[in-house]
Amino acid sequence: MWLGQQMSPDVAYTVAQYVDIRGPFDVATMRTATREASDEFFSPYLRIEVDESGAPVQWLDRSIDAAAQVIDLGLADLPEDQRIDAAVAWMRAEYSRPIDLATDALIINRLIHVADDRWLWYARAHHVVIDGYGASILQRRVAELYTAHATGAEVAPLKPAPLAPEGFVAAEEKYFASARSEGDAEYWAEVVATLPEAAGLSRVVAAPSSLNLRRNGVPSAEAG
């Protein structure tokens, strides 16, 4: 994904979704839930820089405020249906713009107030740090944490427990220092060298598409 973004800087490699929340809603509790979920998953704190050799380097920036932020789109004077349309238009524009991997936040959560008892929770991420399935897991975890805090219930531990960043680094260093790593490199170098030419209906390689794929849905009561 990092290489793809460098090759196609005008393409938005984003995963985005919003939840239409109706009824009683507490912003402070939501901010707590999104911050706690971020602490568990780590990815909202991820930064990517390029080192002196030109290679991408990942690191965690704990100074990032990962809690959901309330944004004011100036919708107060509009009828409710127009507020929804304006908010959705803003979200489409936001997730359709390319993200600068070096300077932009790679995951954001935004709260948009569209009526007295209605909020839109918008979440957007660059595909380099999370995919659609991972985004749905993170979203579900935020909902679990919010529900627990709002009802006074005990917060259930995340299962399976995620590996701490230090664990990832240690495991990777151990692998690259092993004989297995050398064998894997030799094997895949041989496999790649003997791959046949890719088949296709055209000799022209298609450029990445800037079109967005969208899907709407209403979660069932059984889904929690």
Buried (B, 14 or more C-beta within 10 A) or exposed (E): EBEEBEEBEEBBBBBBBBEBBEEEBEBEBBBBBBBBBBEBBBBBBBBBEEEEEEEBEBEEEEEBEBBBEEBEBEBEEBEEEEBBBBBBEBBEEBBBEBBEBEEEBBBBBBBBBBEEEBBBBBBBBBBBBBEBEBBEBBBBBBBBBBBBBBEEEEEEEBEEEEEEBEEEEEEEEEEEEEEEEEEEEEEEEEEEEEEEEEEEEEEEEEEEEEEEEEEEEEEEEEEE
